[in-house]
Structures are given as structure tokens and as C-alpha cells.
């Protein structure tokens, strides 16, 4: 099979990626072999390339939509030929290949009427947003939500889920990505380049602040959210890094970390299987026309490297999907 690979000690650059022939992986007990039809590209893909080291060629990519071609021992509930999609384990041989292998309990079935491209575009960022709202946040008293970087993959998905929950949505963006937010909708849009985010949030909430912030920026922006949150507010941290100072006591604020990256390292069956549970729900929303994955480009397999470079430079407007 053909696959996009990186080899040797890091750090690496994206121009070191190679498209090469290699044997197709064989499923072991509890695993599925999938013929890959589409892959959604993510920032984590080029971050792994830049920082990783491998003695043998490592196939990159983690989001997969394809069809089952072989089934390992001890696997139930799946059949050869079924269409599936899943968010994969970055430590394993990845998805930018003609075939890949994964543990069966993280895999969801693609509903009728949903394309491989739609499914592949609705994994990493979408499941992160779903996890933040439906797994991490206490929504009992929440009425308002601040979604940072609303034009990114997590933000666009979070805006759509927040609408479905009946939350008033406030989001930050640049002028360049504002059309994406207008496509999915937001109650208040703040241009963080030209406006004071804290002042706009407080004005939009009559000085009270928001009940919930989904913060994909991290660092000092987490500390800045303290002034934007209402009493008993909740901060869901998706972005990397924490500031040295937090004042949570004054408003009795809660801080929760949300992220998909460590779930496979946990080896916790329940948490890994929840990836499939969340993806199943997203698939149903796609089939019902209630979720828009906001696809920017669909590229052929031989342009995967160029797609990653576009993503790294921040030149995309929506998801980049590679067809295989």
C-alpha cells in the first residue's frame, strides 16, 4: 500500500514527509483493518511530525473514514464492508495510507447518507467540542457560553452544539474567519484584533459575565477569562498551557481540562469507547442535516503534504480533507 511517512529522530519539517510503498497492517485480536477513503487533517498531525522520532517509517494522520476489510479475533458487532469512522491513536501507525488498523471499541459506523468526507471532517475538533459541552460542562444552570476562536474546528462545532442546547453564544474571531461563524451562526461575534474581548462579553451579558467559557487558546487567556465569567462560572480549558496565577476563589469558578489526546494512553476501556459513542451521535446529526462539518478543501491523496502545510500556515477556512 501507499502511505505518507516520516522516519528518524525529530524534530522534523513537513517537507520531510514521504509517500512510499509499505506492507498493509494486519489486525490483531480486538482490532479492525480499514480501507481508508477519507482523512480529516488536524494541527495535531503536523505537531506530531515536528516533534516525533521513529526508527522505522511512521504513518501519520489520526482521523479516518473508510470501510472494514478485515476483522481481528474477539471482535463483535462489525462486518466486512461496513462503513466506519474514528479518531485514532497518535502513537500508532496512522491514517494517511490506503489501509490502517485500530482498536474496534473506538470505532463508529457511518450512517446512510453521510459521505466519507463528511465523516472524516467531523472527528478530532468536533469530538473535542462535543466532549467539552456534553461531558465536561455542568449545563443545569448555564445560559451563556463564550467560545474562543469560533472560526476554528473546535469553535465551529461548539457553536453548533451550543445552539442545539439553547445557549446564548458569544465568540471571538478574526475578520477573515467571520464568514465561517456567520455560516453556522452566533449571537455575538467579537473581533479580537479590534475589540476588547472582556468589555464586549460583559456588555453582552449586562455585566454579569458568561456561565461557561470554552477556551482553546490557553496560557494567559485562561486567566483573562476570570473577569469574563459569572459567579459559579465554568472554564473548560482545551488550549495548551496554564498561566502562573488564577483567582478562582472570588467567583467560586470551576476549571476543567478537556482533550482527546490522552484517552488512548489511559488504556481505560470506558473512555476509549466513548469516542465511538460521541462519533455515533455526531454521525446521526450529520445524517439528519443538523451538523455542518464546514469543509474548505477536499484534496487528492498525493496532495496531503500540501494540505498539512496549508493548515500549518493557517490559510484554510474550514476543514481540509484528503481523499484516498
Secondary structure, DSSP 4 states (H G I P E B T S, - for coil): -EEEEEEESSP--GGG-EEEE-PPP---TTEEEEEEEEEE--HHHHHHHHH--EEEEEE---EEEEEEEEE-TT--S--TT-EEEEE--TTS--SSBSEEEEEGGG-EEPPTT--HHHHHTTSHHHHHHHHIIIII---SS--EEEESSTTSHHHHHHHHHHHHTT-EEEEEE-GGGHHHHHHH--SEEEETTTS-HHHHHHHHTTTS-EEEEEESS-BHHHHHGGGGEEEEEEEEE-SS-B-S----TTTT-EEEE--STTHHHHT-HHHHHHHHHHHHHHHHHHHTT-----EEEEE-GGGHHHHHHHHHTT--SSEEEEE-
